[in-house]
Amino acid sequence: MARRRQIYEGKAKILYEGPEPGTLIQYFKDDATAFNAQKKGTISGKGVLNNRISEHIFTLLAGIGIPTHFIRRLNMREQLIRQVEIVPIEVVVRNVVAGSLAKRLGIEEGTPLPRTIVEYYYKDDALGDPMVTDEHILAFGWAAQEELHDMADMAIRVNDFLSGLFAGIGIRLVDFKLEFGRIWDNDYARIILADEISPDGCRLWDMVTNEKLDKDRFRRDLGGEVEAYQEVARRLGLFPEGADSAVLDLESHRKRRGK
């Protein structure tokens, strides 16, 4: 078998040349990073879980009319996706005060927001992915006005859908990030959802205990990262009934939270 040509390697995924023009193979790694890669580690099995979770969510989003780059899952760690021109903007949707928003404004983490907030961050690790406004995005040509509207509209639709999906399995969608890409038809480009949606890029809290079921367990040295990701997958119905899969032991890891 011919060796696949690597196109790009990021913090959590590798992109390879796809089997057909306009396609790529997206490989999910176990590598974990935080604070713009200042903290690095490995979460064994994370790539497998994120592949399944992202496949499930992207498939559901396509069902409500959200265009995405996802075509199909190939195996435990790989997806076939459409090749897109990534817009260099991360769109962050916030429902509850957490993370950088709590630090930036001095508001207690866990405070419900009176309305959903959409923020934009310029994708540049060397600069620390600085927060920008729509004026910056338009002035520097990172996206056109129509593209920005499409991204914001899709972000709100995704938030509405996922908030309900996760609430139905006892999880609060605190915040999450999205990335978008351009797909070209001759001289016309349209915006579609790209990258992934998984516990790597979402804050997911148990609705009863507020236990974190996401990458904050790695960021904050809480332990139980794999079990947390498995718990999200289990609640989404991605483990077969009766499968011998570990789930997050809330009590034991809650004792470690203050460390």
Sequence and secondary structure as in RCSB ss.txt:
>XXXX:A:sequence
MARRRQIYEGKAKILYEGPEPGTLIQYFKDDATAFNAQKKGTISGKGVLNNRISEHIFTLLAGIGIPTHFIRRLN
MREQLIRQVEIVPIEVVVRNVVAGSLAKRLGIEEGTPLPRTIVEYYYKDDALGDPMVTDEHILAFGWAAQEELHD
MADMAIRVNDFLSGLFAGIGIRLVDFKLEFGRIWDNDYARIILADEISPDGCRLWDMVTNEKLDKDRFRRDLGGE
VEAYQEVARRLGLFPEGADSAVLDLESHRKRRGK
>XXXX:A:secstr
     EEEE SSEEEEE SSTTEEEEEE  EEEETTTTEEEE TTHHHHHHHHHHHHHHHHHHTT  BSEEEE S
SSEEEEE  EEEEEEEEEEEE  HHHHHHHT  TT EEEEEEEEEEE  GGGT  EE HHHHHHTTSS HHHHHH
HHHHHHHHHHHHHHHHHTTTEEEEEEEEEEEEEEETTEEEEEEES  STTTEEEEETTT  B STHHHHTT S H
HHHHHHHHHHTT S TT       HHHHHHHTT 
